[in-house]
């Protein structure tokens, strides 16, 4: 838990760099709010992404999964490196997904009755974030490393959002 808190604080405070610059001055949209289906949120998530430089972004997100047995929720932190130009990028990211649920069906990575802990998440995919355009889109694969089962789990993600 201490590791997750420290990574979250690092990502949060690093996202405040160069707040006074406009998108036109830096050549890219710095802020994005988006929804992601599957991906690092496992089922879905709502996220905020901050470009701290032309090639580096940090993201924070959350999800809530109500079920018939018990609710589950997750928190996401991730840093990404972007390779490309003209708003089309190969995105390579790594981070943590913290999950909690009393329903093992919410998080299919454990046989325990109660799930509480962190997964290492990563992202390898395509990102479209055109300068001056509000539309944000990305898709890719999202491998997880599960501390619950000591296994690598493959998933994918699809995101749509608004850049400003």
VEXLOBA-190915 format. One record per residue: x, y, z of N, C-alpha, C, O, CB in turn; residue number from 0. Coordinates in steps of 0.05 Angstrom, whole numbers, m for minus. Each point is the difference from the previous one (the first is absolute). Glycine has a CB too. Example, Ala and Ser with C-alpha at 12.3 -4.5 7.8 and 13.67 -1.06 7.14 Angstrom:
BEGIN
ATOM  n.east  n.north    n.up  ca.east  ca.north   ca.up  c.east  c.north    c.up  o.east  o.north    o.up  cb.east  cb.north   cb.up    n
ATOM     264     m114     156      m18        24       0      18       24       0      21        0      13      m59       m23      12    0
ATOM      31       44     m39       16        24       1     m15       22      14      10       22       4       14       m35     m47    1
***
This chain:
BEGIN
ATOM  n.east  n.north    n.up  ca.east  ca.north   ca.up  c.east  c.north    c.up  o.east  o.north    o.up  cb.east  cb.north   cb.up    n
ATOM      16      m24       0      m16        24       0      17       25       0      m6       20     m13      m30       m45      37    0
ATOM      59       24      m9       18        23       1      12        5     m28       3       24      m8        7       m34      57    1
ATOM      m3      m11     m63       11         3     m27     m21       13     m18       7       19     m16       23       m59      23    2
ATOM     m55       31      m6      m21        12     m17      m3       29       6      m3       17     m18      m20       m61      16    3
ATOM      22       52      28       m3        28       8      23       17     m11      m5       21     m10      m20       m36      52    4
ATOM      50        5     m39       23        15     m10      m1        4     m30       6       22     m10       20       m40      48    5
ATOM     m33       m3     m53       m2         3     m29     m22       19      m8       3       17     m18       14       m63      13    6
ATOM     m40       45      19      m22        18      m5       8       29       5      m5       18     m17      m28       m53      29    7
ATOM      47       40      10        9        28       6      20        9     m21      m1       24      m8       m7       m32      57    8
ATOM      26       m9     m57       19         8     m21     m14        7     m26       6       21     m12       28       m51      33    9
ATOM     m53       14     m29      m15         6     m25     m16       25       3      m1       16     m19       m1       m64       9   10
ATOM     m11       52      33      m17        24       4      17       25      m1      m8       19     m14      m23       m46      42   11
ATOM      53       28     m13       15        25       1      16        5     m26       5       23      m7       m2       m30      56   12
ATOM       5      m14     m63       14         4     m25     m19       10     m22       9       11     m20       23       m47      32   13
ATOM     m58       33      m8      m19         9     m21      m5       30       1     m14       11     m17       m7       m55      19   14
ATOM      32       58      18       m5        29       3      22       16     m14       0       25       3      m24       m34      40   15
ATOM      43       m3     m56       22        14     m13     m10       17     m23     m17       m9     m16       48       m29      29   16
ATOM     m22       63     m15       m5        18     m22     m30        5      m5     m10       m2     m22       52       m14       2   17
ATOM     m57       22      42      m28         5      m3      m6       26     m16     m22        2     m11       15       m26      54   18
ATOM      25       43     m44       m6        25     m13       2       m1     m30      m8       20     m13       25         1      53   19
ATOM      m7      m41     m52        3        m2     m29     m26       m8     m13     m15      m17      10       64         6      m5   20
ATOM     m55       22     m29      m24        m7     m15       7      m23     m19      23       m6      m4      m41        52       8   21
ATOM      m3      m59     m15        4       m22     m18      15        9     m25      17      m15     m11      m58        m6      28   22
ATOM      36       46     m27       13         9     m24      30        5       5      16       m4     m18      m59        25       4   23
ATOM      50      m12      39       28         5       6      17      m26       1      23        0      m8      m37        40      33   24
ATOM       2      m62     m16       14       m25       2      m5      m18     m23      16      m20      m4      m18        25      53   25
ATOM     m18       m1     m66       m5       m16     m24     m16      m25       5      m1      m17     m18       43        35       2   26
ATOM     m55      m21      39      m17       m24       5     m20        7      22       5       18      16       32       m50     m31   27
ATOM     m58       17      15      m20         3      22      11      m13      25       8      m23      m1      m47        24     m32   28
ATOM      39       14      55       12       m10      24     m19      m17      18      10      m16      15       20        55     m17   29
ATOM     m56      m34       0      m19       m13      18     m20      m16     m15      m9        8     m22       15        29      54   30
ATOM     m13      m60     m21      m20       m18     m13     m16      m13      22      10      m10      20       19         2     m60   31
ATOM     m55        8      36      m19       m15      17     m12      m21     m18     m10        6     m21        0        33      53   32
ATOM      10      m65     m23      m10       m21     m18     m11      m24      15       7       m4      24       26        19     m58   33
ATOM     m49      m30      20      m11       m25      11      15      m23     m14       6        2     m24      m52        18      33   34
ATOM      52      m41       5       14       m23     m11     m16      m25       6      m8       m5      23       53        28     m18   35
ATOM     m50      m38     m26      m13       m26       3      22      m21       3      18       m2     m17      m58        17     m11   36
ATOM      38      m31      49       20       m20       7      26       15       7      m2       19      16      m19       m55     m46   37
ATOM      43       28      20       25        14       5       9       m1      29      m7      m20      14       m5        50     m50   38
ATOM      26      m10      46       11         0      27     m21        0      22       6       m8      23       33        32     m41   39
ATOM     m64      m17      12      m21         0      19     m14      m27       2     m20       m3      15       14        51     m23   40
ATOM      15      m68      m7      m10       m27      m1     m27       m2     m14      m3      m14     m20       28         4      62   41
ATOM     m46       24     m32      m26         0     m14      m4       26     m16      m5       m1     m24      m14       m28      61   42
ATOM      22       51     m24       m2        27     m12      13       19      20       5       m7      23      m48        m4     m50   43
ATOM      49       36      17       11        20      18      m5       27     m11      m3        4     m24       38       m36      41   44
ATOM     m35       52       0       m1        29      m7      28       10       8       9       m5      22      m61        11     m16   45
ATOM      65        9     m25       28         7       3       5       29      m6     m14       13     m16       26       m59       5   46
ATOM       9       57      23       12        26      m7      29       m5      m8      15      m13      15      m46        38      17   47
ATOM      38      m15     m55       27        m3     m11      13       27      m3     m13       19     m10        0       m61     m14   48
ATOM      38       45      33       14        26      m2      26       m5     m15      17      m16       9      m38        33      35   49
ATOM      25       m3     m66       25        m1     m15      19       19      15      m4       25       0      m18       m36     m45   50
ATOM      44        1      56       19        17      14      23        8     m19      16       17       7      m28       m40      36   51
ATOM      14       10     m66       18         8     m21     m11      m11     m26     m21      m13       0       62        14      32   52
ATOM     m27        4     m54      m10       m10     m25      m1      m30      m1     m17      m11     m14       36        52      m8   53
ATOM      m2      m54      36        2       m30      m1      m8      m14      26       1      m25       0       34        31     m33   54
ATOM     m43        8      53       m6       m14      26     m27       10      10      m6       24       0       55       m28      11   55
ATOM     m66      m16      m3      m25         7      12      m4      m16      26      12      m22       2      m32        33     m48   56
ATOM       4       m1      64       m7       m14      24     m30       m1       2     m14       18     m10       56        m3      34   57
ATOM     m53      m35     m12      m28        m4       1      m9      m10      28      14      m14      13      m14         4     m62   58
ATOM     m24       19      57      m13       m10      23     m28       m7      m7     m13       13     m16       42        15      47   59
ATOM     m40      m49     m19      m27        m8      m6     m12      m16      22      13       m7      19       m1         7     m67   60
ATOM     m38       m5      45      m15       m15      20     m23      m15     m14      m9        7     m22       21        26      58   61
ATOM     m20      m55     m23      m24       m14     m10     m16      m10      24      10       m2      22       14       m12     m64   62
ATOM     m49        7      36      m18       m11      20     m16      m22     m14     m11        6     m21        9        38      49   63
ATOM       1      m67     m17      m14       m22     m13     m21      m12      19       7      m18      16       33         8     m44   64
ATOM     m65       20      28      m20       m13      17      m8      m27     m11      m3       m4     m24      m14        49      36   65
ATOM      15      m64       6       m8       m27      m9     m23      m10      19      m7       14      19       54       m24     m37   66
ATOM     m57      m13      13      m21       m11      17      10       m8      27     m14        0      20       m9       m16     m61   67
ATOM      49        8      42       12       m10      25      10       24      17      m9        3      23       21       m46     m45   68
ATOM       5       59      11       12        22      15      14       19     m20       9      m10     m21       m2       m19      62   69
ATOM      m5       54     m35       13        19     m19      30       m4       0      12      m11      19      m49        44     m12   70
ATOM      50      m24     m29       28         1      m2       9       27     m10     m15       13     m15       17       m63       7   71
ATOM      22       58      15       10        25     m11      30       m2      m5      13      m18      10      m49        44      14   72
ATOM      46       m8     m40       28         0      m7      10       28      m3     m15       18      m8       10       m62     m14   73
ATOM      31       48      26       14        25      m4      23       m6     m19      13      m21       3      m26        40      42   74
ATOM      18       m1     m63       21        m5     m21      20       23       0      m8       24       2      m26       m49     m30   75
ATOM      59       19      26       21        19      m5      18      m12     m22       7      m23       0       m8        41      48   76
ATOM       9       m1     m67       16       m10     m22      16       23     m13     m10       22      m2      m24       m59      m7   77
ATOM      58       31       1       17        18     m16       4      m12     m27       4      m24      m2       19        42      44   78
ATOM     m23       m1     m63        4       m10     m27      21       16     m15       4       23       5      m51       m38      m5   79
ATOM      61        1     m18       18        12     m18     m12       m1     m28      m9      m22      m9       50         9      37   80
ATOM     m42       36     m42      m12         1     m26      21        3     m22      18       17       2      m59         4      19   81
ATOM      38      m38     m42       19         1     m23     m17        7     m24     m18      m15      m7       50       m19      28   82
ATOM     m25       55     m35      m15         7     m24      m1       31      m4      14       15      14      m41       m57      m9   83
ATOM      10       50     m24       m3        29      m5     m27        4     m13     m14      m18      m8       64        24       3   84
ATOM     m57       20       2      m25         8     m13     m24      m12      13     m20       m6     m14       45        11     m28   85
ATOM     m25       m9      68      m23       m10      15      m5      m30      m1     m20       m9      11        2        52     m20   86
ATOM      36      m58      m4       m3       m29      m1      24      m13      13      23        4      m9      m51        m1     m33   87
ATOM      24      m19      63       22       m10      16      m3      m30       6     m21      m11       1       25        56      19   88
ATOM      19      m57     m17        3       m26      13       2        7      30      18       15       8        4       m39     m48   89
ATOM     m39       13      57        0         6      28      10      m25      16     m10      m22      m4      m28        56      m2   90
ATOM      58      m29      23       11       m22      17      m3       10      29      13       20       7       20       m36     m43   91
ATOM     m49        2      51       m5         9      28       3      m22      20      m2      m24      m6      m29        57     m13   92
ATOM      36      m24      44        1       m19      23     m10       15      24       3       24       3       36       m49     m23   93
ATOM     m52        9      38      m11        12      24     m11      m21      19       7      m23      m1      m18        64     m24   94
ATOM      m7      m32      43      m12       m17      20     m31        3      m1     m10       22      m5       51       m19      34   95
ATOM     m55      m25     m25      m28         0       3      m5      m12      28       6      m23       5      m16        19     m55   96
ATOM      m2       20      68       m8       m10      26     m29       m9      m1     m17       15     m10       50        17      33   97
ATOM     m39      m56     m14      m27       m11      m1      m9       m8      27      15       m9      17       m7        m7     m64   98
ATOM     m34       19      51      m13       m11      24     m28      m10      m7     m15       14     m13       41        18      42   99
ATOM     m32      m56     m21      m26       m11      m4      m5      m24      19      19      m14       7      m18        29     m56  100
ATOM     m25      m18      57       m8       m24      15     m12      m21     m18      m9      m21       9        2        49      31  101
ATOM       7      m22     m66      m11       m19     m20      23       m8     m18      10       16     m16      m56         5      17  102
ATOM      56      m46       0       22        m9     m17      m6        1     m30      19       m2     m16       m4       m26      54  103
ATOM     m40       30     m46       m7         2     m28       6       28     m12       3        2     m24      m39       m36      32  104
ATOM      39       54       9        7        27      m9      28        0     m10       6       13     m20      m38         8      52  105
ATOM      50      m34     m18       28        m1      m6       7      m29      m6       4      m16      19        7        57       9  106
ATOM     m10      m49     m53        4       m29      m6      29       m9       4       8      m20     m13      m45        24     m19  107
ATOM      52        8      49       28        m7       4       5      m14      26      23       m5       7      m11        44     m35  108
ATOM     m33      m46      43        4       m13      26     m23      m18       6     m22        4      m9       49        36      24  109
ATOM     m21      m60       2      m21       m17      10      m8        7      28     m17      m13      12       34       m23     m41  110
ATOM      m6       58      40       m6         8      27     m28       11       2     m11        9     m20       59         1      27  111
ATOM     m60      m11      17      m26        11       4       0       31      m1     m18       12     m10        7       m52      38  112
ATOM      33       51     m18        2        29       0      26        8     m14      21      m11       6      m47        15      37  113
ATOM      23       14     m62       23         9     m16       8       28       9     m17       18       1        3       m46     m41  114
ATOM      39       32      47       10        26       8      30        0      m5      15      m15      12      m51        21      23  115
ATOM      44       12     m54       29         1      m6       5       13     m26     m18       12     m13       25       m52      40  116
ATOM      18       38     m36        8        14     m25       8      m20     m22       9      m22       5        7        60      23  117
ATOM     m21      m29     m52        9       m14     m24      19       19     m15      m6       24      m1      m37       m52      m2  118
ATOM      64       18      m8       16        16     m18     m14        0     m27      m6      m21     m11       50        11      35  119
ATOM     m50       34     m35      m13         2     m26      20       12     m20      18       14       7      m64        m9      14  120
ATOM      41      m11     m46       16        12     m21     m18        4     m24     m22      m10      m1       65       m12      17  121
ATOM     m33       38     m35      m16         6     m24      19        2     m24      20       13       1      m55        11      26  122
ATOM      27      m38     m48       15         1     m25     m21        5     m22     m17      m18      m5       56       m13      21  123
ATOM     m39       54     m29      m22         5     m19       3       25     m16      21       14       1      m49       m39      29  124
ATOM       7       32     m44       m2        24     m17     m15       21      15     m20       m5      13       22       m23     m55  125
ATOM       7       53      39      m13        24      12      m2       21     m21      19        7     m13        0       m18      59  126
ATOM     m44       22     m49       m5        22     m18      m9       24      17     m20        0      13        7       m31     m51  127
ATOM      30       52      37       m5        25      15      10       23     m17      22       10       5      m18       m34      41  128
ATOM     m21       33     m64        8        20     m19       1       28      13     m17        6      17       m4       m33     m54  129
ATOM      40       43      29        3        28      11     m25       16      m9      m7        0     m24       58        m3      23  130
ATOM     m63       16      20      m23        17      m6     m26      m14      m4     m21       12      m4       53        18     m16  131
ATOM     m32      m56      21      m24       m17      m2      m8      m11      27      17       m9      15       m5        m3     m63  132
ATOM     m37       13      55       m8        m9      27      m3      m31       2      m2      m10      22      m21        53     m17  133
ATOM      22      m57     m27       m5       m29       0      25      m15       8      22        4     m12      m58         2     m23  134
ATOM      34      m24      55       21       m17       9      m8      m29      m5     m23       m7       6       39        42      29  135
ATOM       2      m51     m45       m6       m28      m5      25      m17       4      22        9      m7      m59         4     m26  136
ATOM      34      m36      45       23       m19       2     m11      m28       3     m22       m5      10       51        41      10  137
ATOM     m12      m55     m29       m6       m28       4      26      m16       2      20        9     m11      m64        m5     m14  138
ATOM      43      m27      38       24       m16       2      m3      m23      19     m22       m6       9       48        46     m19  139
ATOM      m4      m53      15        0       m23      19       9       10      27      16       19       3       m7       m52     m41  140
ATOM     m20       20      59        6         8      28       8      m25      15     m17      m12      13      m16        51     m16  141
ATOM      58      m46       3        9       m23      17       1        9      29       7       22       7       20       m40     m45  142
ATOM     m35        0      56        1         4      29      18      m21      12       2      m23     m10      m49        42      10  143
ATOM      61      m11      21       13       m20      17     m16       m1      26      m3       20      13       49       m13     m35  144
ATOM     m56      m31      28      m16        m3      24      16      m10      24      13      m21      m2      m52        11     m27  145
ATOM      40       26      50       12        m9      25     m16      m22      13      10      m16      16       10        61     m10  146
ATOM     m46      m47     m12      m18       m19      11       7      m29      m9       0      m18      16      m36        53     m14  147
ATOM      42      m37     m27        5       m27     m12      28       m3     m10       7      m22      m9      m55        20      m3  148
ATOM      64       23      13       28        m1     m10       0       m8     m30      16      m16      m9        1         4      55  149
ATOM     m36       24     m61       m3        m5     m29      m2       25     m16      m7       21      10      m15       m64       1  150
ATOM      29       41     m37       m4        21     m19     m27       m5     m13      m5      m22     m11       55        28       3  151
ATOM     m67       14       7      m27        m2     m11      m2       20     m23       7       24       3      m27       m38      42  152
ATOM      10        5     m68       m2        17     m24     m28       11      m2     m20      m15       4       55       m11     m27  153
ATOM     m38       51      17      m25        13      m4       3       21     m22      21        2     m12      m35       m10      61  154
ATOM      m6       24     m54        1        21     m19     m16       24      10     m14       m2      20       20       m31     m57  155
ATOM      m4       55      23      m15        24       8      m7       17     m24      14        1     m20        9        m2      64  156
ATOM     m45       16     m41      m10        18     m21      m9       26      14     m16       m2      19        2       m36     m50  157
ATOM      24       61      23       m5        25      14     m10       22     m20      10        2     m22       25       m14      56  158
ATOM     m54       28     m24      m10        23     m14      m2       23      20      m8       m4      23      m17       m24     m57  159
ATOM      33       52      25       m2        23      19       3       27     m13      m2        3     m25       20       m33      59  160
ATOM     m14       49     m17        1        29      m8      27       11       9       7       m1      23      m57         6     m19  161
ATOM      65        7     m23       25        13       6      m3       30       0     m15       11     m16       40       m49      m5  162
ATOM     m11       51      38       m1        30       2      26       11       9       3       24       3      m52       m26       7  163
***
